Amino acid sequence: MGYSLKLYRGTTLIYNINTLLNPVADVQSLKSFTCVDTPAAGSYTYYAKITSSSSNPHYVSMRGISLLETKK
């Protein structure tokens, strides 16, 4: 039993963690990661999809994505 996290730019999968730490009931834990993406010029929508391999319901709260754009 565990979680997987996928990060998408539009419909393109750009980051995938197949196994995060196993969930423990009533325990909150912080998960973070770094992903570098270098898309072509334009406007993009990013989103994260978190799934559980368990049939029991799990909830994710206080989630967010921080982005930093840099230029040469």
JOGIHU-V94587 format. One record per pair of residues at least 6 apart in sequence whose C-alpha atoms are under 8 Angstrom apart, sorted by the first residue. I is the first residue (numbers start at 1). J is the second residue. D is the distance in whole Angstrom. If there is no record, write none. Layout:
i=I j=J d=D
i=I j=J d=D
//
This chain:
i=1 j=22 d=6
i=1 j=23 d=8
i=1 j=52 d=7
i=1 j=53 d=5
i=1 j=54 d=6
i=2 j=19 d=6
i=2 j=20 d=6
i=2 j=21 d=6
i=2 j=22 d=4
i=2 j=23 d=6
i=2 j=52 d=6
i=2 j=53 d=6
i=2 j=54 d=7
i=3 j=18 d=7
i=3 j=19 d=6
i=3 j=20 d=5
i=3 j=21 d=7
i=3 j=22 d=7
i=3 j=23 d=8
i=3 j=50 d=7
i=3 j=51 d=6
i=3 j=52 d=4
i=3 j=53 d=6
i=4 j=16 d=7
i=4 j=17 d=6
i=4 j=18 d=5
i=4 j=19 d=5
i=4 j=20 d=6
i=4 j=50 d=6
i=4 j=51 d=5
i=4 j=52 d=6
i=4 j=53 d=8
i=5 j=15 d=8
i=5 j=16 d=6
i=5 j=17 d=5
i=5 j=18 d=7
i=5 j=20 d=8
i=5 j=48 d=7
i=5 j=49 d=6
i=5 j=50 d=5
i=5 j=51 d=7
i=6 j=13 d=7
i=6 j=14 d=8
i=6 j=15 d=6
i=6 j=16 d=4
i=6 j=17 d=6
i=6 j=48 d=6
i=6 j=49 d=5
i=6 j=50 d=6
i=7 j=13 d=6
i=7 j=14 d=6
i=7 j=15 d=5
i=7 j=16 d=6
i=7 j=46 d=7
i=7 j=47 d=6
i=7 j=48 d=4
i=7 j=49 d=6
i=8 j=14 d=5
i=8 j=15 d=7
i=8 j=46 d=6
i=8 j=47 d=5
i=8 j=48 d=6
i=9 j=44 d=6
i=9 j=45 d=6
i=9 j=46 d=5
i=9 j=47 d=7
i=10 j=44 d=6
i=10 j=45 d=5
i=10 j=46 d=6
i=10 j=47 d=8
i=14 j=37 d=8
i=15 j=35 d=7
i=52 j=58 d=7
//
